[in-house]
């Protein structure tokens, strides 16, 4: 698996399970969507405070896309 800091950070995978999948399984869809929205707010909020401004915005967008995919089924 190739490290992609936005779409597949290597440090968020343990064996074959990604952390985001474990979070969704433990929270259920409604709470998971709220979690994703909160993460998107966090990344938008801190964009510009660190060196990788564009990467933070992409990470926030990733969480919104993830939440939308849950709603789409």
Order of alpha helices (4+ residues) and beta strands (2+ residues): beta-beta-alpha-alpha-alpha
